[in-house]
Amino acid sequence: MPGKKILFICGSLNQTSMMHQISRHFQDCDCYFTPYYADGFINYVVSKGYLNFSILNGPFRQSTEKYLRENNLEIDYRGVMHNYDLVYTCADLIYPQNIRNKKVILVQEGMTDPENIMFYLVKYLKIPRWLASTSTMGMSNLYNLFCVASYGYKEFFIERKGVKPEKIIVTGIPNFDNIKQYIENDFPYKNYVLVCTSDSRETYKMENRKKLIKECVKAASGRQLIFKLHPNEKVERATREINKYAPGAIVYSEGDTNHMIANSDVLITKYSTTAFVGIELGKEVHSFFGLEELKKLMPLQNNGTSAERIARIGMHLLESPHTSSEEIIERFSLRAV
């Protein structure tokens, strides 16, 4: 497919690395990348320096742009340089106007936020999806196909989010489809209690961090505590709180979280997809979500081949644009094991 142009819409580093992995399978196409972007009023707000807690701006966007530069990837901010034949994105909370007439493949990033009052306002009153954050993942139904992590998630998105069954395909998702690879690592500590914190406060959600830290100290029962901060957190504030309420705990703001989970005995987290890593590696996991629900949703493990499968779906759309979604789903769905 020489000359075909593909746009990859990125976001967080996890989303961006997923897009990069998929793009590697399009050797004969022209691949371009952009940080996540919006239209209209939201774009105006971003241009004035606001929404720094989101993937539209601030640390998330800076990290994405750094990743794209360091990997020598072609950047087309907002996708305005070319008429694209295909678009990949990891989020549909905002659906830019310039991709609405394109073939679009949505890829699940990971776990979605809990369904709170904003979710139901979006669902029933049709207010903007972005107001409810990732709890509304997939609900635009504007894309051609939605690649998800497992059959549990397929059912979840259809029954809870209202995703059209004819648009959802089980492929596994990059970064969470070969979890066993994290066992071999050089992280220096072992047999500790790991706490992966959230950016709830930075994204204007409620969290009693003092209470959380004290509960983690209790759960550790004298074992070494290690805190891995969310990339979007205010590091100085979070570190100060941990030092006060959990003296002796080790705090990391950077580093490979998956390696830290692999070497731990216990994982404590709230809404993070890291819970899946802990479950797959046989750790004792404490999460906001019930363990039985998480096990049902668990991303399928396929030795890291999800990116290739997702790319092959895109290739098929480019080669045979009139193929029905049902045929694509039948052909490319990852079979349950």
C-alpha positions in Angstrom: 0.0 0.0 0.0 2.7 2.5 -1.0 1.6 6.2 -0.6 -1.2 5.5 1.9 -1.2 8.0 4.8 -2.1 7.1 8.3 -2.6 9.4 11.3 -2.0 8.1 14.8 -3.6 10.3 17.5 -1.7 9.9 20.8 -2.3 11.0 24.3 -0.6 9.6 27.5 2.7 7.8 27.2 0.9 4.5 27.4 -1.4 5.6 24.5 1.5 7.0 22.5 3.6 3.8 22.8 0.6 1.8 21.7 0.2 3.9 18.6 3.9 3.6 17.9 3.8 -0.2 18.2 0.9 -0.4 15.7 2.7 1.9 13.3 5.7 -0.3 13.0 3.7 -2.8 11.0 3.0 -0.2 8.2 6.4 -0.3 6.6 5.0 0.8 3.2 2.7 3.6 4.4 3.4 7.2 5.5 2.7 7.3 9.2 2.2 10.6 11.1 1.6 11.3 14.8 -0.1 14.0 16.7 -0.7 14.6 20.4 -4.4 14.5 21.3 -6.3 17.5 20.2 -9.8 19.1 20.2 -11.8 21.6 18.2 -13.7 24.8 19.0 -14.0 26.1 22.6 -11.9 23.3 24.1 -9.1 24.0 21.7 -9.3 27.7 22.5 -9.0 26.9 26.2 -6.0 24.7 25.6 -4.4 27.5 23.5 -4.7 29.8 26.5 -2.7 27.3 28.6 -5.5 25.6 30.5 -6.5 21.9 30.9 -2.9 21.1 31.9 -4.2 18.0 33.9 -5.5 16.4 30.7 -3.8 14.6 27.7 -4.6 17.8 25.7 -2.0 19.9 27.4 0.6 20.1 30.2 2.9 17.2 31.3 1.0 14.6 29.3 1.4 16.5 26.0 5.0 17.4 26.8 5.9 13.8 27.5 4.2 12.7 24.2 6.0 15.3 22.2 9.3 14.3 23.8 8.6 10.6 23.0 7.7 11.4 19.3 10.9 13.4 18.9 13.2 10.9 20.6 11.8 8.1 18.4 12.1 10.2 15.2 8.5 10.0 14.4 6.8 12.3 11.9 4.6 14.8 13.7 1.6 16.4 12.1 -0.1 18.3 15.0 -3.9 18.2 14.7 -3.5 16.1 11.4 -3.8 19.1 9.1 -0.9 18.4 6.7 -2.4 15.5 4.7 -5.6 13.9 3.6 -5.4 10.7 5.6 -6.6 7.3 4.4 -6.8 5.9 7.9 -6.8 7.1 11.5 -5.9 5.3 14.8 -6.8 6.8 18.1 -6.9 5.6 21.8 -9.7 7.9 22.9 -13.1 9.1 21.5 -14.1 11.4 24.4 -13.4 14.2 22.0 -13.9 13.4 18.3 -12.2 16.1 16.1 -14.1 17.3 13.0 -11.3 16.5 10.6 -11.5 12.8 11.2 -15.2 12.4 11.1 -15.2 11.5 7.4 -12.2 9.2 7.7 -11.9 5.5 8.5 -11.1 5.4 12.2 -9.9 2.5 14.4 -10.3 3.1 18.1 -8.0 1.2 20.4 -8.7 0.6 24.1 -5.9 2.0 26.3 -6.8 0.1 29.5 -9.1 0.3 32.4 -11.9 3.0 32.3 -12.8 5.3 35.2 -15.7 4.3 37.5 -19.2 5.2 36.4 -20.2 8.2 38.5 -23.0 10.8 38.3 -21.3 12.5 35.3 -21.3 9.2 33.4 -25.1 8.9 33.7 -25.6 12.6 32.8 -23.6 11.9 29.6 -25.5 8.7 28.9 -29.0 10.0 29.4 -28.8 13.7 28.9 -26.2 13.6 26.1 -23.9 16.2 27.6 -20.3 16.2 26.3 -18.5 12.8 26.9 -15.3 14.4 28.1 -17.1 15.7 31.2 -17.2 12.1 32.5 -13.6 11.2 31.5 -12.7 7.7 30.4 -15.9 6.2 31.9 -17.4 7.1 28.5 -14.8 5.3 26.4 -16.3 4.0 23.2 -19.7 5.7 23.6 -19.3 8.0 20.5 -19.9 5.1 18.1 -18.4 7.4 15.4 -15.4 5.1 14.6 -15.4 2.2 12.2 -14.0 -0.4 14.7 -13.1 -0.6 18.3 -10.3 -2.9 19.3 -10.6 -4.2 22.9 -8.6 -6.2 25.4 -10.8 -9.2 26.0 -14.2 -10.8 25.6 -15.0 -9.6 29.1 -14.3 -6.1 27.9 -16.4 -6.6 24.8 -19.4 -7.5 26.9 -18.6 -4.6 29.3 -18.5 -2.0 26.5 -21.7 -3.4 24.9 -23.8 -3.8 28.0 -22.5 -0.9 30.1 -21.5 1.7 27.6 -23.9 1.0 24.7 -21.2 0.3 22.1 -22.6 -1.2 19.0 -21.7 -5.0 18.8 -21.0 -4.8 15.1 -18.2 -2.3 15.8 -16.3 -4.0 18.6 -13.5 -6.5 17.9 -11.3 -8.5 20.4 -7.7 -8.1 19.6 -5.9 -7.7 22.9 -4.1 -4.4 23.5 -0.4 -3.5 23.3 1.4 -3.1 26.6 -0.9 -5.5 28.4 -0.8 -8.6 26.2 2.5 -10.1 27.3 2.7 -9.4 31.0 5.1 -12.3 31.7 7.9 -10.3 30.0 8.1 -8.1 33.1 9.3 -10.9 35.4 12.9 -10.5 34.2 14.0 -7.0 35.3 16.7 -5.1 37.1 14.6 -3.3 39.7 16.7 -3.5 42.9 14.0 -4.3 45.5 11.9 -7.4 46.1 9.1 -8.7 48.4 7.5 -5.3 49.2 4.1 -3.7 49.2 3.7 -1.5 46.1 1.2 1.4 46.0 0.4 2.8 42.5 -1.3 6.2 43.2 -3.7 8.1 41.0 -4.0 11.6 39.7 -7.5 12.0 41.1 -6.7 15.3 42.8 -5.0 16.7 39.7 -8.1 15.9 37.6 -10.4 17.4 40.2 -11.8 14.2 41.7 -12.1 13.4 45.4 -9.4 11.6 47.2 -8.4 11.4 50.9 -4.7 10.8 50.4 -4.0 10.9 54.1 -6.5 8.1 54.7 -5.1 6.1 51.7 -1.5 6.3 53.0 -2.5 5.2 56.5 -4.5 2.3 55.1 -1.5 1.2 53.0 0.8 1.4 56.1 -1.7 -0.9 57.9 -1.8 -3.3 55.0 2.0 -3.5 54.8 2.1 -4.7 58.4 5.8 -3.7 58.8 6.9 -4.7 55.3 8.7 -2.3 53.0 6.3 0.2 51.4 7.1 1.6 47.9 4.9 4.3 46.3 4.9 4.7 42.6 3.4 8.1 41.8 1.1 8.7 38.8 2.9 10.6 36.0 0.4 13.4 36.3 0.8 13.9 40.1 2.4 16.9 41.8 5.5 15.1 43.0 6.6 17.4 45.8 3.2 17.4 47.5 2.7 13.6 47.2 6.2 12.9 48.4 5.8 15.2 51.4 2.5 13.5 52.4 4.0 10.0 52.1 7.1 11.0 54.2 4.7 12.4 56.9 2.3 9.5 57.1 4.4 6.6 56.0 8.0 7.3 57.3 10.5 4.9 55.8 8.5 4.4 52.6 10.3 4.7 49.3 8.8 7.0 46.6 9.3 6.8 42.9 8.0 9.4 40.4 9.6 7.7 37.5 10.7 4.2 36.5 9.1 1.1 35.0 5.9 0.4 37.0 5.5 -3.1 35.5 8.9 -4.1 36.8 8.0 -2.7 40.2 4.8 -4.8 40.2 6.7 -7.9 39.1 9.0 -7.7 42.1 6.3 -6.9 44.7 4.3 -9.2 46.9 1.3 -6.9 47.2 -0.1 -4.3 44.8 -2.5 -1.6 46.0 -4.1 0.7 43.4 -7.5 2.4 42.8 -8.5 2.6 39.2 -5.3 1.7 37.4 -4.8 -0.8 34.6 -1.7 -1.9 36.6 -4.1 -4.1 38.6 -4.2 -6.4 35.6 -0.4 -6.8 35.7 -0.6 -7.7 39.4 -3.3 -10.3 38.8 -1.6 -11.9 35.9 1.6 -12.2 37.8 -0.1 -13.8 40.8 0.2 -10.8 43.2 -2.1 -10.0 46.1 -4.1 -7.1 44.5 -6.2 -4.5 46.3 -8.3 -2.3 43.9 -11.4 -0.1 43.8 -12.8 -2.7 41.5 -13.7 -6.2 42.7 -11.2 -9.0 41.8 -13.7 -11.2 40.2 -14.7 -8.4 37.9 -11.1 -7.6 37.0 -10.4 -11.3 36.3 -13.3 -11.3 33.9 -12.0 -8.2 32.1 -8.4 -9.4 32.1 -6.6 -8.5 28.8 -5.9 -11.6 26.7 -2.3 -12.7 26.6 -1.0 -13.3 23.1 2.8 -13.0 23.5 2.7 -9.3 22.4 1.0 -9.7 19.0 -1.9 -7.3 19.6 -0.2 -4.4 17.7 0.3 -6.6 14.7 -3.3 -7.8 14.7 -4.6 -4.3 15.1 -2.4 -3.1 12.2 -3.6 -6.0 10.0 -7.2 -4.8 10.6 -6.2 -1.3 9.3 -4.4 -2.8 6.3 -7.6 -4.8 5.4 -9.6 -1.6 5.7 -7.2 0.2 3.3 -7.1 -2.7 0.8 -10.8 -3.6 0.9 -12.7 -0.5 2.1 -16.1 -2.0 1.4 -15.7 -5.1 3.6 -18.4 -5.3 6.3 -17.4 -4.9 9.9 -19.0 -8.3 10.6 -16.6 -9.9 8.2 -13.6 -8.1 9.7 -14.6 -9.1 13.2 -15.0 -12.8 12.1 -11.6 -12.7 10.4 -9.5 -10.9 12.9 -11.0 -11.5 16.3 -8.5 -13.0 18.8 -10.0 -16.3 19.9 -10.7 -16.8 23.6 -8.4 -19.3 25.3 
